[in-house]
Amino acid sequence: MKHAHSGTRRSVGSIASLALLAGGIAVLASPAPAQAATTTIDHAELRWDLNQESTGGAFAPGTWNLFSAGRLHDPGAGSQTLTVSDRGATWTNGRPAGWSASEGNVTIEDKQADGSYAPTTWQGTRTNAAGQTVNAGATLSENVVSFANGTGTVDPATDTGTISWDGDFTVVYYSGMSFFHVSDPELSVTDGNGTLTATLSGYGSQMGDQSQWSALPATEVTLADLTGVDLTTSGLTVTPDYLGVTVDTAPGTTPQSTADPTTSGSFPQSFIDFQEAVGTASYWYSSGGSVDARKVATPLSVAWAPRVTVTRTTLLPTGEQEVTVEGTGFDPALATGTRPPLAGKPGGAYIAFGRYADVWRPSAGAPSTARVNQGGAGLRWAVRAEDVAALGSQASSAVVLDPDGSFTATLVVDKAAMDAAATSGNYGIYTYPGSGATQALYETFTPIRFADSAATVEVDAPAVVFGDDQLVTVDVTGSGSGTVTLREGEAVLGRASLDSGAAVLRLRRPGAGARHLSVTYSGDPATAGATTTTTATVAKAVPAMTVRAQGATAPEPVSVSVALPAAATGVVSLAEGATALGSADIVGGTAELAVGGLAVGPHTLTATYAGDRNHEAGTATTTVTVTAPAPAPVPAPVPTPTPTPVPQPGTLGGPAKGIATLTWGSRPRAGKRGTAVVTVSELATGRATVLVRTAKGKRVASLKVRIKAGTVRARLPKLPAGRYSLVAKVPGNDAVGKAKVTRTFRVK
């Protein structure tokens, strides 16, 4: 059986506006006043499992389809799968993979035996709530992708709005033989019709040739077309268009089948176009196969109803214990008081520890006797800051309800005091409207359990060097289940469910320095939660540093290029011995300098990097030679003037034809500038024109270069790898005719 998770969960009781439907999530909006104006949303949650195919077993033996929070790392080759023995931390070829249940705003949640959802474990990606292993038939993992903290505006009166989320998740097929990333989804709805778009990236593969593996460019696509969207004051649920949708498929690929109207259809065209490059397009449209029914898009939901999180939900049965309650979405305008002291004003919300009857909600007509609170420090009242004074003697229990509907309250829970006040009822943290207001959306229930013992939490975060991921391992003694939350100050860095009393959280490329982390264990039905702290150290990276310089002919400047890691920032300075020659900013891991005034002969140049917050200082040297210019030509004896012959019919007088040759001062390489040297007559003057074109004739650069002592030195721009042609045109004068030289070349 899969572990029963505890900690903060979603259930029918804890989030009144959410209920699970087969294959998706539905929002059950309690009666609320119609909203007639645009409302700003800053805490929306998007939940979707795409389709049943994405959470089921795959046909390759031992593989299955799953989700990962964040972006899985590149295995560097095709036909790789996530390693089961280390819970998806590496690929079968040993490269880092980084499977994770939670990263940033994204959490992969798993349905539990009691119907609630909690962050999945690695095992939870391949078993359902009953502990059955997923297969290519009907058994699914029941995993759902959750995007939190969506922001935007909505107008339920016109079914119009836009909400966007920040974060990434990875859709993994065949345990990793094929996968793609989904980033930063955005929902846009106008008059009940809309789209869910996102940026897709990943890697291309082929089932017929699994050695194929190539990075795909980030591409914005439509994940879902939506019609008949009903925006309520608390969210929406909609099934994306699929059945009856037809798409164009690429030549040579599996065509779409429309024979069965109960399963034929497709995800949007732009999504299918991207999947053609991934190599799994036919998993997203009907192809006439046996699993076409699993490809159909499942319902997605977006909810922004009020919600509550409680720092600890399993406590010891004796003594006073503090818990922190955070609420979001308690829009003050949704609950207007009907009795003093806030009659006619936003009534705010009570936050209480109590023992309540099974039927306790004011909106359902339950009497006040159904709600017995501990009172004292176990009861708080969230009201607007300007209304605190109106509470009079109750002001000491007030906490501020911000205009955005958020609050933070600390309650003191004392089981003995609660039991003295009530001998029956469900222990929990409850919220409901204050001052007689009626608003079902404000009514939430988070169960509190009293355990037999406290857990011991140990944390190990081995030191790493900047550029590497840092693994934080949490071991909980006294319990094998529950959730751990990793924080740095107030920021949540990740959450994970315990698997056999342990959890591993991954910090993606943390910055150098000492990070002071706290780990909170939520507890389980038999064990109280606990918090511990640790310091995670990240050392500065020693930068790989390379300096290159191109020789020059005096008095031309020497070009110097200093390469550093792409993440390096700051300035590189250049010197020869004690003589400073200049400095340059690092842009994209490279600093470019031009040094003039160097004497003829060899020079040893030293580049110095001062370092930054993530990199140590470093130096690198190179030797470059400045050559003397060619000697000036010796003037020829001036001949005795002779009469200029008159051109005879059929002849043409004038200067001799010019001649030009081309050599490389330094051959261009991919991303590195080269120098073309064109030798012409020493009698040539003016400026030469140097053109660079691609192999298809597209102009890349046009340079005007002064002719000096019979030489044209053209500094070419940085060019990507490929074939090019170079044309140098030299103008004529009274002494020498014009010249032209053409050269094709390849940049490697």
Helices and strands as residue ranges (DSSP letters): E 18-21, E 24-27, E 39-48, G 52-55, E 66-69, E 102-103, E 106-111, E 117-119, G 123-125, E 143-155, E 160-164, E 168-173, G 174-176, E 178-190, E 193-204, E 214-226, E 235-238, H 269-278, G 281-283, H 292-295, E 300-303, E 307-310, E 314-315, E 320-328, G 332-334, E 349-356, G 362-364, G 368-370, E 371-373, G 376-378, E 379-383, G 385-387, G 389-397, E 398-400, E 407-414, H 415-421, E 426-433, G 440-442, E 444-447, E 449-450, E 453-454, E 456-460, E 464-465, E 470-477, E 483-488, E 491-497, E 502-507, E 513-521, E 527-528, E 530-539, E 546-550, E 552-553, E 558-563, E 571-576, E 579-585, E 590-595, E 601-609, E 618-627, E 661-666, E 675-679, E 687-694, E 699-706, E 711-715, E 722-730, E 739-747
